[in-house]
Amino acid sequence: MLTIEDQIKATIDKIRPFVLRDGGDVQFDSFVDGIVYISMLGACVGCSLIDTTVTGGIEVILMEEVPGVLGVRLVEEKPAK
């Protein structure tokens, strides 16, 4: 049986080709308390549409495909331990 993290990584792998097509990339960082933390790389860094990509695309897909995912945040927004 796949863990939640395995399911998240598999879903990100399905999303990745669409992000790569625009010169960016998405990388899984961690899953904490229902929140998936990701890094956006390449052309996504500094892009004015990054919020739309993360919350309107990646977050929606992960919440639909992986039970237990409550949201997606960028690593820069990750609370310190």
SEGU-219909 format. One record per residue: residue number from 1; x, y, z of N, C-alpha, C in turn. Coordinates in Angstrom, 3 decimals, always signed. Atoms other than C-alpha are relative to their C-alpha. Layout:
<kolses>
> num:nu:nv:nw:cau:cav:caw:cu:cv:cw
> NUM:X:Y:Z:X:Y:Z:X:Y:Z
...
</kolses>
This chain:
<kolses>
> num:nu:nv:nw:cau:cav:caw:cu:cv:cw
> 1:+0.832:-1.187:+0.000:+0.000:+0.000:+0.000:+0.879:+1.253:+0.000
> 2:-0.782:-1.229:+0.097:+1.288:+3.449:-0.903:-0.261:+0.914:+1.200
> 3:+0.164:-0.990:-1.054:+1.916:+5.983:+1.836:-0.561:+1.281:-0.614
> 4:+0.490:-1.293:+0.504:+0.420:+9.469:+1.566:+1.113:+0.721:-0.751
> 5:-1.120:-0.664:+0.694:+3.872:+10.807:+0.660:+0.238:-0.617:-1.369
> 6:-0.164:+0.657:+1.303:+4.178:+8.207:-2.122:-1.088:+0.447:-0.980
> 7:+1.106:-0.450:+0.847:+0.754:+9.229:-3.453:+0.218:+1.447:-0.446
> 8:-0.280:-1.404:+0.334:+1.745:+12.915:-3.326:+1.073:+0.073:-1.080
> 9:-1.103:-0.009:+0.982:+5.004:+12.248:-5.199:-0.474:-0.506:-1.363
> 10:+0.510:+0.535:+1.265:+3.189:+10.170:-7.832:-0.881:+1.025:-0.708
> 11:+0.869:-1.023:+0.591:+0.637:+12.943:-8.369:+0.834:+1.165:-0.522
> 12:-0.891:-1.067:+0.474:+3.372:+15.578:-8.613:+0.695:-0.436:-1.288
> 13:-0.628:+0.498:+1.230:+5.059:+13.372:-11.224:-0.955:+0.095:-1.193
> 14:+0.987:-0.162:+1.083:+1.810:+13.529:-13.267:-0.136:+1.469:-0.403
> 15:+0.124:-1.440:+0.240:+1.727:+17.339:-12.952:+1.254:+0.562:-0.666
> 16:-1.309:-0.536:+0.406:+5.438:+17.897:-13.646:+0.139:+0.288:-1.495
> 17:-0.192:-0.301:+1.429:+5.342:+17.617:-17.497:-0.636:+1.325:-0.436
> 18:+0.670:-1.254:+0.355:+2.920:+20.554:-17.675:+0.793:+1.206:+0.492
> 19:-0.821:-1.082:-0.541:+5.146:+22.712:-15.474:+1.308:+0.102:-0.785
> 20:-1.242:+0.018:+0.777:+8.277:+21.646:-17.372:-0.187:+0.636:-1.373
> 21:+0.282:-0.548:+1.328:+6.636:+22.644:-20.652:+0.153:+1.522:-0.023
> 22:-0.129:-1.456:-0.093:+6.670:+26.255:-19.436:+1.351:+0.429:+0.569
> 23:-1.348:-0.332:-0.444:+10.303:+26.071:-18.288:+0.204:-0.046:+1.501
> 24:-0.119:+0.082:-1.456:+9.643:+25.449:-14.607:+0.085:-1.437:+0.460
> 25:+0.033:+1.330:-0.582:+9.606:+22.510:-12.266:-0.610:+0.105:+1.393
> 26:+0.581:+0.068:-1.338:+7.942:+21.425:-9.024:+0.672:-1.156:+0.729
> 27:-0.710:+1.007:-0.778:+9.679:+19.509:-6.253:-0.672:-0.163:+1.359
> 28:+0.577:+0.308:-1.303:+8.139:+17.803:-3.214:+1.040:+0.240:+1.086
> 29:-0.892:-0.202:-1.147:+9.657:+18.879:+0.116:-0.452:-0.847:+1.181
> 30:+0.471:+0.737:-1.169:+7.481:+17.488:+2.902:-1.522:+0.048:+0.078
> 31:+1.432:+0.047:-0.274:+3.997:+16.689:+4.170:-0.159:+0.068:+1.510
> 32:+0.124:-0.224:-1.442:+3.121:+18.084:+7.600:-1.414:+0.471:+0.316
> 33:+1.338:-0.383:-0.464:-0.307:+18.205:+9.262:-0.969:+0.318:-1.139
> 34:+0.925:-0.173:+1.114:-2.176:+17.876:+5.962:+0.454:+0.971:-1.075
> 35:-0.509:-0.985:+0.959:-0.098:+20.507:+4.161:+1.198:-0.582:-0.749
> 36:-1.106:+0.421:+0.852:+2.159:+19.597:+1.237:+0.874:+1.223:-0.253
> 37:-0.954:-1.080:+0.257:+5.270:+21.767:+1.012:+0.797:-0.354:-1.253
> 38:-0.685:+0.200:+1.273:+6.780:+22.165:-2.454:+0.927:+1.177:-0.281
> 39:-0.849:-1.061:+0.538:+9.498:+24.167:-4.165:-0.325:+0.129:-1.479
> 40:+0.174:-0.258:+1.423:+8.935:+25.774:-7.532:+1.351:+0.452:-0.533
> 41:-1.343:-0.230:+0.538:+12.048:+25.890:-9.713:-0.061:+0.541:-1.418
> 42:-0.111:-0.450:+1.385:+13.249:+27.256:-13.031:-0.781:+1.271:-0.260
> 43:+0.749:-1.189:+0.405:+10.984:+29.738:-14.800:-1.086:+0.377:+1.003
> 44:+1.036:-0.297:-0.995:+8.498:+29.491:-11.913:+0.489:+0.988:+1.053
> 45:-0.562:-0.907:-0.998:+10.848:+31.419:-9.635:-0.181:+1.435:-0.489
> 46:+0.243:-1.392:+0.361:+9.717:+35.018:-9.706:-1.139:+0.221:-0.976
> 47:+1.119:-0.133:+0.943:+6.800:+34.308:-12.057:-1.204:+0.607:+0.711
> 48:+1.153:-0.672:-0.603:+3.782:+36.509:-11.401:-1.208:-0.932:+0.136
> 49:+1.127:+0.939:-0.064:+1.462:+33.502:-11.867:+0.257:-1.177:+0.946
> 50:-0.347:+1.132:-0.862:+3.112:+31.268:-9.255:-1.119:-0.327:+0.987
> 51:+1.095:+0.262:-0.940:+0.226:+31.695:-6.792:-1.137:-0.757:-0.685
> 52:+1.046:+0.686:+0.752:-2.264:+30.624:-9.453:+0.409:-1.438:-0.293
> 53:-0.503:+1.342:+0.287:-0.105:+27.641:-10.387:-0.083:-0.879:+1.243
> 54:-0.031:+0.791:-1.232:+0.256:+26.525:-6.770:-1.408:-0.248:+0.534
> 55:+1.306:+0.182:-0.645:-3.235:+27.157:-5.373:-1.116:-0.370:-0.984
> 56:+1.059:+0.278:+0.962:-5.337:+27.012:-8.523:+0.224:-1.254:-0.816
> 57:-0.313:+1.185:+0.788:-3.605:+24.038:-10.073:+0.496:-1.155:+0.847
> 58:-0.635:+1.086:-0.742:-1.262:+21.926:-7.992:-0.802:-0.363:+1.252
> 59:+0.753:+0.269:-1.228:-3.235:+22.293:-4.761:-1.320:-0.711:-0.299
> 60:+1.291:+0.599:+0.353:-6.581:+21.468:-6.394:+0.184:-1.461:-0.398
> 61:-0.236:+1.367:+0.464:-5.168:+18.369:-8.084:+0.397:-0.908:+1.162
> 62:-0.432:+0.835:-1.125:-3.416:+17.084:-4.949:-1.145:-0.258:+0.976
> 63:+1.118:+0.176:-0.924:-6.511:+17.659:-2.793:-1.032:-0.985:-0.564
> 64:+0.943:+0.928:+0.628:-8.645:+15.733:-5.299:+0.542:-1.423:-0.063
> 65:-0.584:+1.317:+0.257:-6.210:+12.851:-5.834:+0.521:-0.709:+1.248
> 66:-0.631:+0.615:-1.168:-4.706:+12.282:-2.376:-0.804:+0.316:+1.262
> 67:+0.736:-0.218:-1.241:-6.907:+11.804:+0.684:+0.935:+0.461:+1.113
> 68:-0.818:-0.505:-1.101:-5.582:+13.766:+3.643:+0.738:+1.277:-0.310
> 69:-0.648:-1.260:+0.365:-4.107:+16.669:+1.685:-1.015:+1.128:+0.184
> 70:+0.875:-1.132:-0.310:-5.627:+19.890:+3.010:+0.420:+1.282:-0.704
> 71:-0.487:-1.193:+0.675:-3.487:+22.400:+1.135:+1.420:-0.191:-0.481
> 72:-1.365:+0.011:+0.531:-0.227:+23.176:-0.631:+0.609:+1.370:+0.271
> 73:-0.722:-1.238:-0.273:+2.323:+25.785:+0.390:+1.412:-0.113:-0.569
> 74:-1.395:-0.036:+0.436:+5.694:+26.849:-0.933:+0.902:-0.166:+1.211
> 75:-0.940:+0.248:-1.095:+8.700:+25.831:+1.180:+0.325:+1.298:+0.735
> 76:-0.335:-1.271:-0.625:+9.415:+29.529:+1.815:-1.034:+0.383:+1.063
> 77:+1.060:-0.300:-0.948:+6.107:+29.630:+3.741:-0.046:-1.019:+1.143
> 78:-0.011:+1.075:-0.990:+7.006:+26.593:+5.879:+0.373:+0.562:+1.367
> 79:-0.336:-0.500:-1.337:+6.915:+27.368:+9.612:+1.270:-0.653:+0.538
> 80:-1.225:+0.517:-0.600:+10.192:+26.952:+11.487:-0.358:-0.978:+1.114
> 81:+0.249:+0.996:-1.056:+10.416:+23.980:+13.837:+0.579:+0.450:+1.312
</kolses>
